[in-house]
Amino acid sequence: MIAGAHAVLWVRQDGPGNEACRFADAEGGYLIDGSSTDADLNILRYRIRARSDGTTRRVRIGAKSRIFVRRAPDDTWMLNGTSVPAVTGAKDIDFGFTPATFTLTIRRLKLSVGDEAEVLVARLDLEKERLKPLHLVFRRTANNEYECLETETGTTSHLSVDAQGIVRIHKGHWIAKARCALKACPRPASY
């Protein structure tokens, strides 16, 4: 798991926007807690709780939990209390608007260099407020480098990660400008 807690600040490379995110051990698994800002300065907050095996357990999106997602241990999913059979079998959530969700799959798969794995993830379509199946192939190309192929579109993402498996660079899309273990983060001066 992620030892302790780590914070990351990503900046978009393909347009205006940024993301602040915290990864921490929590409730026998781990927590991803983030806030994403787009070009219009809209802020979207989210929280993902994962089980000890790295699989998604539950997700909340929006300041007032406008969207609530649950994944049961049998890989069935619910969105705002309604069953979503189309994503049954998926282990991970994917938002599409943050590099944070890549961390779930990368850490869970534990691929060796040269290995690859095809996975089904539950992609959240925020505009339509629905979950849809997304088939991805993760390939570890070097110690801290991965490729992620979306099989439907043929689009490949190039990812660089740190020692914790947290994405540092999503080439052409996101780059981490700051990252620290929370105990080591600089503290603001007192007022």
C-alpha positions as CSV (number, residue, x, y, z in Angstrom):
1,M,0.0,0.0,0.0
2,I,0.9,3.6,0.0
3,A,3.1,4.1,3.1
4,G,1.7,7.1,5.0
5,A,0.3,9.9,3.0
6,H,1.4,11.7,-0.2
7,A,0.2,14.9,-1.9
8,V,0.5,15.7,-5.6
9,L,-0.2,18.9,-7.6
10,W,-0.6,18.2,-11.3
11,V,-0.8,20.9,-14.0
12,R,-2.5,20.3,-17.3
13,Q,-0.3,20.2,-20.4
14,D,-3.1,20.2,-23.0
15,G,-5.0,23.2,-21.7
16,P,-5.7,25.2,-18.6
17,G,-6.4,23.3,-15.4
18,N,-4.8,21.7,-12.4
19,E,-5.4,19.0,-9.8
20,A,-4.5,18.6,-6.2
21,C,-4.6,15.1,-4.8
22,R,-3.8,13.2,-1.6
23,F,-3.1,9.5,-1.4
24,A,-3.2,7.9,2.1
25,D,-3.6,4.6,4.0
26,A,-7.1,4.5,5.4
27,E,-9.7,1.9,6.7
28,G,-7.5,-1.1,5.9
29,G,-7.0,0.1,2.3
30,Y,-6.3,3.5,0.9
31,L,-7.9,6.8,0.1
32,I,-7.5,9.1,-2.9
33,D,-8.9,12.5,-2.2
34,G,-8.7,15.1,-4.9
35,S,-9.9,18.4,-6.3
36,S,-9.7,19.2,-10.1
37,T,-10.0,22.7,-11.6
38,D,-10.8,23.3,-15.2
39,A,-10.2,26.2,-17.6
40,D,-13.4,28.0,-16.4
41,L,-12.3,27.6,-12.7
42,N,-14.9,25.0,-12.0
43,I,-13.8,22.8,-9.1
44,L,-14.7,19.2,-8.9
45,R,-14.0,17.3,-5.7
46,Y,-13.8,13.5,-5.4
47,R,-12.9,10.8,-3.0
48,I,-12.1,7.2,-3.8
49,R,-11.8,4.5,-1.2
50,A,-10.0,1.3,-2.2
51,R,-9.8,-2.1,-0.4
52,S,-6.5,-3.5,0.8
53,D,-6.1,-5.4,-2.5
54,G,-6.3,-2.1,-4.4
55,T,-9.7,-2.5,-5.9
56,T,-12.2,0.3,-5.8
57,R,-14.7,0.1,-2.9
58,R,-16.6,3.4,-3.2
59,V,-16.5,6.8,-4.8
60,R,-18.0,10.2,-4.1
61,I,-17.9,13.1,-6.6
62,G,-19.0,16.6,-6.0
63,A,-18.9,18.9,-2.9
64,K,-22.3,17.5,-1.8
65,S,-21.7,13.9,-3.1
66,R,-23.8,14.5,-6.2
67,I,-22.5,11.1,-7.6
68,F,-22.0,8.1,-5.4
69,V,-20.5,4.8,-6.7
70,R,-20.1,1.5,-4.9
71,R,-18.3,-1.7,-6.0
72,A,-19.2,-4.8,-4.2
73,P,-16.6,-7.6,-3.5
74,D,-18.3,-9.7,-6.3
75,D,-17.4,-6.9,-8.8
76,T,-21.0,-5.6,-9.2
77,W,-21.4,-1.8,-9.3
78,M,-24.0,0.7,-8.3
79,L,-24.3,4.4,-9.3
80,N,-26.5,6.5,-7.1
81,G,-28.2,3.4,-5.8
82,T,-28.9,1.8,-9.2
83,S,-27.2,-1.4,-10.4
84,V,-24.9,-1.0,-13.5
85,P,-24.5,-4.5,-15.0
86,A,-22.5,-3.2,-18.0
87,V,-19.4,-2.8,-15.8
88,T,-19.7,-6.0,-13.8
89,G,-16.3,-7.5,-13.5
90,A,-14.4,-4.2,-13.3
91,K,-12.1,-3.8,-10.4
92,D,-11.2,-0.1,-10.8
93,I,-12.9,3.3,-11.4
94,D,-11.7,5.6,-14.1
95,F,-12.7,9.3,-14.2
96,G,-10.9,10.3,-17.5
97,F,-10.3,13.8,-16.0
98,T,-7.4,13.0,-13.6
99,P,-4.2,10.9,-13.6
100,A,-5.1,9.8,-10.1
101,T,-7.2,6.9,-11.2
102,F,-4.4,5.3,-13.2
103,T,-2.7,4.8,-9.8
104,L,-5.3,2.3,-8.7
105,T,-4.7,-0.1,-11.6
106,I,-0.9,0.3,-11.7
107,R,-0.6,-0.5,-8.0
108,R,-3.0,-3.4,-8.1
109,L,-1.5,-5.1,-11.2
110,K,2.1,-5.1,-9.9
111,L,3.5,-5.7,-13.4
112,S,7.1,-6.6,-13.9
113,V,9.0,-4.7,-16.7
114,G,7.9,-6.2,-20.0
115,D,4.6,-7.6,-18.7
116,E,1.2,-6.4,-19.7
117,A,-2.4,-7.0,-18.6
118,E,-5.8,-6.3,-20.1
119,V,-8.3,-4.9,-17.6
120,L,-11.9,-3.7,-17.5
121,V,-12.5,-0.5,-15.7
122,A,-15.7,1.4,-14.9
123,R,-15.4,4.8,-16.7
124,L,-17.5,7.5,-15.2
125,D,-19.1,9.7,-17.8
126,L,-19.7,12.9,-15.8
127,E,-21.9,14.6,-18.4
128,K,-24.4,11.7,-18.7
129,E,-23.8,10.6,-15.1
130,R,-23.3,7.0,-16.0
131,L,-20.7,4.2,-15.8
132,K,-19.6,2.5,-19.0
133,P,-17.1,-0.3,-19.6
134,L,-13.6,0.7,-20.7
135,H,-11.1,-2.0,-21.8
136,L,-7.5,-1.0,-21.2
137,V,-4.1,-2.8,-21.7
138,F,-1.4,-1.7,-19.2
139,R,2.2,-2.5,-20.2
140,R,5.2,-1.8,-18.0
141,T,7.9,-0.6,-20.3
142,A,10.6,0.4,-17.7
143,N,10.9,0.5,-14.0
144,N,8.8,3.7,-13.6
145,E,7.2,3.8,-17.1
146,Y,3.9,2.4,-18.3
147,E,1.8,2.5,-21.5
148,C,-2.0,2.4,-21.2
149,L,-3.9,1.4,-24.4
150,E,-7.6,2.1,-24.8
151,T,-8.5,-0.9,-26.9
152,E,-11.7,0.7,-28.4
153,T,-10.0,3.9,-29.7
154,G,-6.4,2.7,-30.1
155,T,-5.2,5.7,-28.0
156,T,-2.0,5.0,-25.9
157,S,-1.2,7.0,-22.8
158,H,2.4,7.2,-21.7
159,L,2.8,7.4,-17.9
160,S,5.7,7.9,-15.6
161,V,5.2,7.0,-11.9
162,D,7.1,7.4,-8.7
163,A,8.2,4.7,-6.2
164,Q,4.7,4.6,-4.8
165,G,3.1,4.0,-8.2
166,I,1.6,7.5,-8.3
167,V,1.5,9.1,-11.7
168,R,4.1,11.9,-12.1
169,I,3.6,12.5,-15.8
170,H,0.8,11.6,-18.2
171,K,2.6,12.7,-21.3
172,G,1.0,15.5,-23.2
173,H,-1.8,15.8,-20.6
174,W,-0.6,16.2,-17.0
175,I,2.7,16.8,-15.1
176,A,3.3,16.8,-11.4
177,K,4.7,20.1,-10.3
178,A,4.9,19.2,-6.6
179,R,4.8,15.9,-4.8
180,C,5.7,15.2,-1.2
181,A,5.1,12.8,1.7
182,L,2.8,14.8,3.9
183,K,5.1,14.6,6.9
184,A,7.8,16.2,4.7
185,C,5.7,18.8,3.0
186,P,6.6,22.4,3.8
187,R,4.2,24.0,6.3
188,P,2.8,27.5,5.7
189,A,4.0,30.2,8.0
190,S,1.7,31.1,10.9
191,Y,-0.5,34.1,10.6
